[in-house]
Amino acid sequence: MTTLLHAYCMHIHHAESRQRTAHTAHRDKEGITRESAFAPQRWPCAPCILLRSSSCAVRELAHGFMEVAAPRSPLLLPPRTKVPVLPLLLLLVASLARHASSSDGSRYDYRAYTECKPHPEPALYNGGILRWAKKVKNFRTLDEGNYSPSFVLYNMSAATVYSFSCWVRIEGPATAHVKAKILSLDNAASQCLGTAMVRNDCWSFLKGGFSLGSASPTSVLYFQTASPNASTVSIRSASLQPFSPEQWSQHREDRIQLIRKRFVNIHVSDSNGSRVIGAKVSVHQMSRDFPLGSAISKTILGNRPYQEWFSKRFNAAVFENELKWYATEPVPGKEDYSLADQLLNFVQSSDAVARGHNIFWEDPKYTPGWVKNLTGEQLRAAVAGRIESLLSRYKGDFVHWDVSNEMLHFGFYEDRLGRNATAEFFRTARRADPLATLFLNDFNVVEVCDDLSSSADEYVARLRELADAGVTFEGIGLEGHFGKPNVPYVRAVLDKLGTLRLPVWLTEVDISSSLDQKTQAAYLEEVLREGFAHPSVDGMMLWTAMDANGSCYQMCLTDRNMSNLPAGDVVDKLLGEWQTREVLGATNDRGSFNFSAFLGEYKLYVAYLNSSAEGTFSLARSDDTKHISIRLLP
């Protein structure tokens, strides 16, 4: 045990030392690298006192670490003796034996909370494999707010998907970001698995998850604050629930059946109202309800093979750059919407919907040079003119507008016009186009856990700030520029944002070009399946516009000859799965024909002997079965 403790402390020390110079990088749409540094704090290593009992050995460090070494067994077992709890100084460690799946076959729990509560809610899954931890009422530590209660987990499987949640509270500053992280001691690999904006006067909900890249004999799940003044971090209702890959996939399929499909019952009768047995029924899907699309650029104009490839697959589009202010008004007073007009004509001729991207981009790199030279009333007049010109020209043409792009990371307009500038943008845009849904849009919300500027809680806080300023908010845009996606973390973030009951769109999905094409395709499939299966996601857009050289921002779906690359094959496979092309059958002895179909528009044909009938029907989301009555006339 002494060796384990020493190794634990050294792994923490070396891993965090290496991370002191690490940065989270984000390449923007123009290829510029953005960096957001996070400076981790020290982990205390101190001599320990060994306490023994008949069933377990407990070691307690002076700076707040406790290990409970329980006998190895198929399940995580509670200690059989009472563990002493020191005021303000407790780290509880869980022993985990090998497991490949959930011990009780639990279904995934989509519950999440964004409001701070006076008392924590009960643990999800009754605590999962940490269910015994509820016997201890307080998990907290005192160490200058740097680290907090930890769970030591043994024999973690690389194949297992873990969902983690807990309630967190701090003492010290009014608010602080708290991260949950998992560290594998054998290779010192550490990853963030969840984050929350935590307060000192109530309990905040942290939800996340992880999968390990390789099996880990010993791992530590611990907490870290970004504020050196957060003296105490308290944890309640901790839960760690494992799922096998098969369980995780099955949960997705079950949700797809529930939210993307609907049961249909067609009743066929003759002219006398008597049920008809054996009538032939044919159903064909004409259009899909769920928007799945891609970015396009001027290179699609006049390129018939590209246009045909796009139109065959997608029912939604977004312009990569052609609507941005620097493209439509590069010099003051000289607007040029010709490319945007042509792209819009193509999209409308393809029976697709178009997202408007974007009205304002808060990153000064992509603000027109002449706008950066304006101040005060000149700048106010310019932004008002931008909204009026853009939205009056395209009123009713775009279903969405990204009003403020990447405002969680940048603040060009608010820095110059005041904190209420964004609220005024939304109010002006609403007056200009009342039919469009207005969005914020930002990166690193679902992609990574370490970017504290764009955590789910930061996004929610900004939305509530705008709501307090009188903005009726309508849409949440998540860009989705992924490296290796942490799929359980993606789901947890969507759970949290889903509590706001606003439409959530994945607006710019791609996978980093640093990965090979097959890996890109595999990760893309995971992200798209997760988004399609989540009840809060209303649409997904790929950021895969092709330029004149046949390249894309990060990921292409085809080569320049319009032959599918691996990512394009994934898109075709999923489109094939996510639509009901044709259903054929016959009415049963009750004169009915039952089936399940994806939401969308359908064409129906019924025939019996010399009688037939045809028509159309729509399937919208509902828990109720859709009943359609057909009467065959002679």
C-alpha positions in Angstrom: 0.0 0.0 0.0 2.9 2.3 0.7 4.1 1.7 -2.9 0.7 2.4 -4.3 0.5 5.7 -2.4 3.9 6.8 -3.5 3.1 5.9 -7.1 -0.2 7.7 -6.8 1.4 10.9 -5.6 4.2 10.8 -8.1 1.9 10.1 -11.0 -0.3 13.1 -10.0 2.7 15.3 -9.5 4.3 14.4 -12.9 1.0 14.4 -14.8 0.0 17.8 -13.5 3.5 19.2 -14.0 3.3 18.3 -17.7 -0.1 19.9 -17.9 1.1 23.2 -16.6 2.4 24.1 -20.0 -0.4 22.3 -21.9 -3.0 24.3 -23.8 -6.4 23.5 -25.3 -6.1 24.5 -28.9 -8.9 25.3 -31.3 -8.3 26.0 -35.0 -10.8 28.5 -36.2 -12.5 28.4 -39.6 -9.6 30.3 -41.2 -7.0 27.9 -39.9 -5.8 30.1 -37.0 -4.9 28.3 -33.8 -6.7 29.6 -30.7 -5.3 28.7 -27.3 -6.9 28.7 -23.9 -4.5 27.8 -21.1 -5.4 26.1 -17.9 -2.9 26.1 -15.1 -3.5 23.1 -12.7 -2.5 23.4 -9.1 -0.4 21.1 -7.0 -1.5 17.8 -5.5 -0.5 17.3 -1.9 1.7 14.3 -1.1 2.2 13.7 2.6 3.2 10.9 5.0 0.3 8.7 5.9 -1.0 6.9 8.9 -2.1 3.3 8.4 -5.3 2.2 10.2 -6.4 -1.4 10.1 -9.7 -3.3 10.7 -10.8 -6.8 10.1 -12.1 -6.1 6.6 -10.3 -3.2 5.2 -7.2 -1.0 5.5 -7.6 2.8 5.7 -4.9 5.3 5.1 -5.4 8.9 5.8 -3.2 11.7 4.6 -2.7 14.9 6.5 -3.7 16.9 3.3 -6.8 15.1 2.5 -6.4 11.6 0.9 -8.0 8.5 2.2 -7.8 5.0 0.6 -10.2 2.2 1.5 -8.7 -1.0 0.2 -11.6 -3.5 0.1 -11.5 -7.2 -0.7 -11.6 -7.9 -4.5 -15.0 -9.0 -5.7 -17.2 -8.7 -8.7 -18.9 -5.6 -7.3 -17.8 -2.5 -5.5 -18.4 -3.2 -1.8 -18.9 -0.8 1.1 -16.4 -0.9 3.9 -17.6 -3.1 6.7 -16.3 -0.8 9.4 -17.1 2.8 10.0 -14.6 5.1 8.4 -13.7 8.1 10.5 -14.6 11.4 8.9 -12.5 14.5 9.8 -14.2 17.9 9.6 -13.3 19.7 6.3 -10.9 16.9 5.5 -12.1 13.8 3.7 -11.2 12.0 0.5 -13.1 8.8 -0.1 -11.7 6.2 -2.4 -13.8 3.5 -4.1 -12.4 0.1 -5.0 -13.6 -1.2 -8.3 -13.2 -4.8 -9.5 -13.3 -5.8 -13.1 -16.6 -5.4 -14.9 -17.7 -5.2 -18.5 -21.2 -3.8 -18.1 -23.7 -2.3 -15.8 -24.2 -4.4 -12.8 -27.9 -4.0 -12.7 -28.7 -3.3 -16.4 -29.9 0.2 -15.7 -31.2 2.3 -18.6 -29.4 5.6 -19.2 -30.8 8.4 -17.0 -31.2 11.7 -19.0 -32.0 13.7 -16.0 -29.9 16.9 -15.4 -30.2 20.2 -13.6 -29.0 23.7 -14.4 -30.4 25.4 -11.4 -28.5 25.7 -8.1 -30.5 24.0 -5.3 -30.5 24.4 -1.5 -30.3 20.6 -1.1 -28.8 18.0 -3.5 -31.0 15.6 -5.3 -30.6 11.8 -4.8 -27.8 10.2 -6.7 -28.6 8.9 -10.2 -28.7 5.1 -10.5 -28.8 5.1 -6.7 -25.1 5.9 -6.9 -24.2 3.1 -9.4 -21.0 1.4 -8.4 -20.5 4.2 -5.8 -23.9 3.5 -4.2 -22.2 2.8 -0.8 -20.7 6.3 -0.8 -24.1 7.7 0.2 -23.5 6.4 3.7 -20.9 9.2 4.1 -22.8 12.5 4.3 -19.9 14.9 3.5 -17.1 14.6 1.0 -14.9 17.6 1.3 -11.3 18.7 1.6 -9.3 21.7 2.6 -6.3 22.4 0.4 -6.5 25.9 -0.9 -9.3 24.8 -3.2 -7.0 23.0 -5.5 -8.2 19.4 -5.3 -11.1 17.7 -3.5 -12.5 14.2 -2.8 -11.2 11.4 -4.9 -12.3 7.9 -5.8 -9.6 5.4 -6.5 -11.0 2.9 -9.0 -9.4 -0.5 -9.8 -9.4 -2.5 -13.0 -11.3 -0.1 -15.2 -12.2 -1.5 -18.6 -11.4 0.2 -21.9 -14.6 -1.1 -23.5 -16.9 0.3 -20.8 -18.7 3.6 -21.1 -19.0 5.4 -17.7 -21.6 8.0 -16.8 -20.6 10.2 -13.8 -22.6 12.7 -11.8 -22.6 14.4 -8.4 -23.7 17.6 -6.6 -21.0 20.1 -5.7 -20.7 23.1 -3.4 -17.7 25.3 -2.5 -16.7 27.5 0.4 -14.7 30.6 -0.4 -15.5 32.7 -3.5 -19.1 33.2 -4.6 -18.5 31.0 -7.7 -15.8 28.8 -9.2 -15.5 26.2 -11.9 -15.1 22.7 -10.7 -13.8 19.9 -13.0 -14.1 16.2 -12.5 -11.1 14.4 -14.0 -10.0 10.8 -14.3 -6.3 9.9 -14.0 -4.9 6.5 -15.0 -1.9 5.9 -12.7 -0.2 3.3 -14.9 0.4 5.8 -17.7 -0.4 9.2 -16.1 -3.0 9.9 -18.7 -5.6 12.4 -17.4 -8.8 13.6 -19.0 -11.6 16.0 -18.0 -14.9 14.2 -17.7 -17.3 16.9 -16.5 -17.4 20.5 -15.2 -19.8 22.7 -13.3 -20.0 26.4 -12.3 -20.4 26.0 -8.5 -21.6 28.4 -5.9 -21.0 28.8 -2.2 -24.7 29.2 -1.2 -26.3 26.1 -2.9 -25.6 22.8 -4.6 -24.7 22.6 -8.4 -25.1 19.5 -10.5 -22.1 18.2 -12.4 -22.7 15.6 -15.0 -20.2 14.0 -17.5 -18.6 10.7 -18.4 -15.7 9.0 -20.0 -14.3 6.0 -21.7 -10.7 5.0 -21.2 -8.4 4.5 -24.2 -7.0 1.4 -22.6 -7.6 -0.7 -19.5 -6.4 0.8 -16.3 -5.4 -1.2 -13.3 -5.7 1.8 -11.0 -7.4 5.1 -11.8 -8.3 8.2 -9.7 -11.4 10.2 -10.2 -10.8 13.6 -8.6 -12.0 17.2 -8.6 -10.1 20.4 -9.4 -11.1 24.0 -9.2 -9.8 26.8 -11.4 -10.0 29.3 -8.5 -7.1 29.3 -5.9 -9.5 30.9 -3.4 -12.0 28.0 -3.3 -10.9 26.7 0.0 -13.4 23.8 0.4 -15.1 21.6 -2.2 -18.0 19.4 -1.0 -19.5 16.5 -2.9 -22.8 14.8 -2.5 -24.8 12.1 -4.3 -21.9 10.9 -6.3 -22.8 8.3 -9.0 -20.7 6.3 -11.4 -22.7 4.0 -13.7 -20.9 1.7 -16.2 -22.5 0.6 -19.5 -21.2 -1.9 -22.0 -20.9 -0.7 -25.6 -23.9 -2.8 -26.5 -26.0 -1.2 -23.8 -25.0 2.3 -24.8 -25.8 1.6 -28.5 -29.1 0.0 -27.5 -30.1 3.0 -25.5 -29.5 5.2 -28.6 -31.6 2.9 -30.7 -34.4 2.9 -28.1 -34.4 6.7 -28.1 -34.5 6.9 -31.8 -37.6 4.7 -31.9 -39.2 6.9 -29.3 -38.3 10.4 -30.6 -37.5 10.0 -34.4 -40.1 7.4 -35.3 -43.8 6.9 -34.8 -46.2 3.9 -34.9 -48.8 4.0 -37.7 -52.1 2.1 -37.9 -53.9 2.1 -41.3 -57.5 1.0 -41.2 -59.1 0.0 -44.4 -62.8 -0.4 -45.0 -65.1 -0.8 -48.0 -67.9 1.5 -49.1 -70.2 -0.1 -46.5 -67.8 0.5 -43.7 -66.9 -3.1 -43.3 -63.2 -3.9 -42.7 -61.2 -5.2 -45.6 -58.9 -8.1 -45.0 -55.9 -8.6 -47.2 -55.8 -5.1 -48.8 -52.4 -4.3 -50.2 -50.7 -1.3 -48.6 -47.8 0.6 -50.0 -46.1 3.5 -48.1 -43.3 5.6 -49.5 -41.4 8.4 -47.7 -41.2 11.6 -49.6 -39.2 13.7 -47.2 -37.5 13.5 -43.8 -38.5 15.5 -40.8 -35.1 15.7 -39.1 -32.8 18.3 -40.8 -29.4 16.8 -41.6 -27.3 19.1 -43.9 -23.9 20.5 -44.7 -22.1 23.8 -45.2 -21.7 24.8 -48.8 -19.7 27.6 -50.5 -19.5 29.4 -53.8 -17.6 26.4 -55.3 -20.9 24.5 -55.6 -22.3 27.1 -58.0 -22.2 25.8 -61.6 -20.8 22.5 -60.4 -23.5 20.1 -61.4 -22.0 16.9 -60.0 -21.4 18.6 -56.6 -25.0 19.9 -56.7 -26.5 16.5 -57.5 -24.4 14.8 -54.8 -25.6 17.4 -52.2 -29.3 17.4 -53.2 -29.5 13.7 -53.2 -28.6 13.5 -49.5 -29.2 16.7 -47.6 -32.4 18.6 -46.6 -30.6 21.6 -45.0 -27.7 23.9 -45.8 -25.6 26.7 -44.3 -23.2 29.0 -46.2 -19.6 28.7 -45.0 -18.6 32.4 -45.4 -20.8 34.1 -48.0 -23.2 35.7 -45.5 -20.5 36.9 -43.1 -20.1 40.7 -42.8 -16.6 40.7 -44.2 -18.0 39.0 -47.3 -21.1 41.1 -47.9 -19.7 44.5 -47.0 -15.9 44.5 -47.3 -15.9 48.3 -47.6 -18.5 50.6 -46.0 -21.6 51.2 -48.0 -20.7 48.8 -50.8 -22.8 45.6 -50.2 -22.5 42.6 -52.4 -25.0 39.7 -51.8 -24.6 38.1 -55.2 -23.0 34.9 -54.1 -25.4 34.5 -51.2 -28.3 35.1 -53.5 -27.1 32.3 -55.9 -26.5 29.9 -53.0 -29.9 30.6 -51.6 -31.5 29.9 -55.0 -29.7 26.6 -55.2 -30.8 25.5 -51.7 -34.4 26.5 -52.3 -34.5 24.6 -55.7 -33.2 21.5 -53.8 -36.2 21.8 -51.3 -33.8 22.2 -48.4 -33.9 24.7 -45.6 -31.2 27.3 -45.0 -29.5 28.4 -41.8 -28.3 32.0 -41.7 -24.7 32.2 -40.5 -23.9 34.7 -39.2 -25.0 38.3 -38.4 -22.1 39.1 -36.1 -18.9 37.3 -35.3 -17.5 38.4 -32.0 -13.9 37.4 -32.9 -12.2 40.6 -34.0 -10.1 38.6 -36.5 -13.2 38.2 -38.6 -14.7 41.6 -38.2 -14.4 43.9 -41.2 -11.4 46.1 -40.9 -13.4 49.3 -41.4 -15.7 48.3 -38.6 -12.8 47.9 -36.2 -12.0 51.5 -36.7 -15.5 52.7 -35.6 -16.4 53.7 -32.1 -19.4 54.9 -30.2 -22.4 56.0 -32.2 -20.7 55.3 -35.5 -20.4 51.6 -34.5 -24.0 51.5 -33.3 -25.2 52.9 -36.6 -23.1 50.4 -38.5 -24.4 47.3 -36.6 -28.0 48.5 -36.9 -27.5 48.9 -40.6 -26.0 45.4 -40.9 -29.0 43.8 -39.2 -31.5 45.8 -41.2 -29.8 45.2 -44.6 -29.3 41.5 -44.1 -32.6 40.5 -42.6 -34.8 42.8 -44.7 -33.2 41.3 -47.8 -33.7 37.7 -46.7 -36.8 38.0 -44.6 -38.5 34.6 -44.4 -35.7 32.9 -46.4 -33.6 31.5 -43.5 -35.1 29.4 -40.8 -32.3 30.4 -38.3 -30.0 33.2 -37.8 -26.8 32.9 -35.7 -27.1 36.4 -34.3 -23.9 36.3 -32.2 -21.2 33.9 -33.1 -18.7 32.7 -30.5 -19.5 35.3 -27.9 -18.6 33.0 -25.1 -15.0 33.3 -26.2 -14.8 36.8 -27.7 -16.5 40.1 -27.1 -15.6 42.6 -29.8 -19.0 44.3 -29.8 -19.8 44.1 -26.1 -16.3 45.5 -25.3 -17.1 48.6 -27.4 -20.9 49.0 -27.0 -21.5 47.6 -23.5 -22.8 44.4 -22.0 -26.3 44.9 -23.3 -25.2 45.1 -27.0 -26.0 41.5 -27.7 -29.5 41.8 -26.2 -30.1 44.7 -28.5 -28.9 42.7 -31.5 -31.4 40.0 -30.7 -34.3 42.5 -30.3 -33.4 44.3 -33.5 -33.2 41.0 -35.4 -36.5 39.8 -34.0 -38.2 42.9 -35.3 -36.6 42.5 -38.7 -37.5 38.9 -39.2 -40.1 37.6 -36.7 -40.3 34.1 -38.3 -36.6 33.2 -38.0 -35.3 31.3 -34.9 -32.5 33.2 -33.3 -29.4 31.4 -32.0 -26.2 31.9 -30.1 -23.5 29.7 -31.6 -20.2 28.6 -30.1 -17.4 26.0 -30.0 -16.0 23.7 -27.4 -19.3 23.3 -25.6 -19.6 19.6 -26.4 -16.2 19.1 -28.0 -14.0 19.4 -24.9 -14.4 19.6 -21.1 -11.3 21.8 -20.4 -12.5 25.0 -22.1 -14.1 26.8 -19.1 -15.2 29.7 -21.3 -17.8 27.5 -23.0 -18.9 25.0 -20.5 -22.6 24.1 -20.5 -23.1 26.1 -17.3 -21.4 29.2 -18.9 -23.7 28.9 -21.9 -26.8 28.6 -19.7 -25.6 31.6 -17.6 -25.3 33.7 -20.7 -28.7 32.7 -22.0 -30.2 33.6 -18.6 -28.4 36.9 -18.7 -29.9 37.7 -22.1 -33.4 36.6 -20.9 -33.1 38.9 -17.9 -32.4 41.7 -20.4 -35.7 41.0 -22.1 -34.5 38.7 -24.9 -36.9 35.8 -25.8 -34.3 33.2 -26.6 -35.0 30.5 -29.1 -32.0 28.4 -30.1 -28.7 26.9 -28.9 -26.0 26.4 -31.5 -23.1 23.9 -30.7 -20.5 24.0 -33.4 -19.0 20.5 -32.9 -15.5 20.7 -34.2 -14.2 17.5 -32.6 -10.9 15.7 -32.2 -11.6 12.4 -30.5 -15.1 12.8 -29.1 -15.9 11.9 -25.5 -19.3 10.5 -26.3 -20.7 10.1 -22.7 -19.6 13.7 -22.0 -21.4 14.9 -25.2 -24.6 13.2 -24.0 -24.2 14.7 -20.5 -23.8 18.3 -22.0 -26.9 17.7 -24.2 -28.8 16.5 -21.1 -27.9 19.8 -19.3 -28.8 22.1 -22.1 -31.9 20.1 -22.8 -33.3 21.3 -19.4 -33.9 24.7 -21.0 -36.3 23.2 -23.5 -34.9 25.1 -26.4 -34.0 23.7 -29.8 -30.4 22.5 -29.9 -28.5 22.2 -33.1 -25.1 20.8 -33.9 -24.2 23.4 -36.3 -20.7 22.8 -37.7 -19.8 19.1 -37.1 -16.5 17.8 -38.4 -13.5 15.8 -37.1 -10.0 17.1 -37.0 -7.8 16.7 -40.0 -5.0 15.6 -37.7 -6.7 12.1 -37.8 -6.7 9.7 -40.8 -9.8 9.4 -42.9 -11.0 6.1 -41.4 -10.7 7.5 -37.9 -12.5 10.6 -38.9 -15.3 8.5 -40.3 -15.5 6.4 -37.1 -15.6 9.4 -34.8 -18.1 11.2 -37.1 -20.5 8.2 -36.9 -20.3 8.3 -33.1 -21.1 12.0 -32.9 -24.0 11.8 -35.4 -25.5 8.8 -33.8 -25.4 10.5 -30.4 -26.9 13.7 -31.7 -29.7 12.0 -33.7 -30.6 9.9 -30.6 -30.8 12.8 -28.2 -34.3 14.2 -27.5 -33.0 17.8 -27.3 -31.2 17.9 -30.7 -33.4 19.2 -33.5 -30.9 19.2 -36.4 -27.3 18.6 -37.4 -25.1 20.4 -39.9 -21.7 19.2 -41.2 -18.9 21.7 -41.7 -17.8 20.0 -45.0 -17.9 22.7 -47.7 -15.4 21.9 -50.5 -13.2 24.6 -51.9 -12.0 25.0 -55.5 -9.0 22.8 -54.7 -11.1 19.9 -53.4 -10.2 20.5 -49.8 -12.3 21.3 -46.7 -11.9 23.1 -43.4 -11.1 19.9 -41.5 -13.0 17.0 -43.1 -14.3 16.3 -46.6 -17.1 13.8 -47.5 -15.9 13.3 -51.0 -12.9 13.9 -53.2 -13.0 16.5 -55.9 -14.5 14.0 -58.3 -17.5 13.5 -55.9 -16.5 10.0 -55.0 -17.2 9.2 -51.4 -14.4 9.3 -48.8 -14.9 7.2 -45.6 -16.8 10.1 -43.9 -19.2 10.3 -46.9 -19.8 6.5 -46.7 -20.8 7.1 -43.0 -23.3 9.8 -44.0 -24.8 7.5 -46.7 -25.0 4.6 -44.2 -26.8 6.7 -41.6 -29.2 8.3 -44.1 -30.1 4.8 -45.2 -30.8 3.8 -41.6 -32.7 7.0 -40.7 -35.5 7.0 -43.3 -38.3 4.7 -44.2 -38.0 4.4 -47.9 -40.8 1.9 -48.5 -43.2 -0.2 -46.4 -45.2 -2.9 -48.1 -47.8 -5.2 -46.5 -51.4 -6.2 -46.2 -54.3 -5.6 -43.8 -54.8 -8.2 -41.1 -58.0 -9.9 -39.9 -59.1 -6.6 -38.3 -58.6 -4.7 -41.5 -55.5 -2.9 -40.2 -51.9 -2.6 -41.2 -49.4 -1.5 -38.5 -45.8 -0.3 -38.9 -43.3 2.1 -37.4 -41.7 4.8 -39.6 -39.4 7.8 -39.3 -41.0 11.2 -39.0 -41.6 13.0 -42.3 -44.0 13.2 -45.2 -45.4 10.0 -46.8 -47.3 8.8 -49.8 -49.9 6.1 -49.3 -51.5 3.7 -51.8 -54.1 1.0 -50.9 -55.6 -1.5 -53.3 -58.1 -4.4 -53.0 -59.5 -6.2 -55.9 -60.7 -3.5 -58.3 -60.7 -0.7 -55.7 -57.8 1.6 -54.7 -57.1 4.8 -52.9 -54.1 7.0 -52.4 -53.1 10.0 -50.4 -50.4 11.6 -48.3 -49.9 12.0 -44.6 -47.4 13.5 -42.2 -45.7 12.0 -39.2 -44.8 14.6 -36.5 -43.3 13.8 -33.2 -45.8 12.3 -30.8 -46.2 9.5 -28.3 -49.5 8.6 -29.8 -50.0 6.1 -32.6 -51.0 7.8 -35.9 -54.4 6.3 -37.1 -55.3 6.7 -40.7 -58.7 5.5 -42.1 -59.0 4.6 -45.7 -62.4 3.8 -47.3 -62.3 2.0 -50.7 -65.0 3.0 -53.1 -66.2 0.7 -56.0 
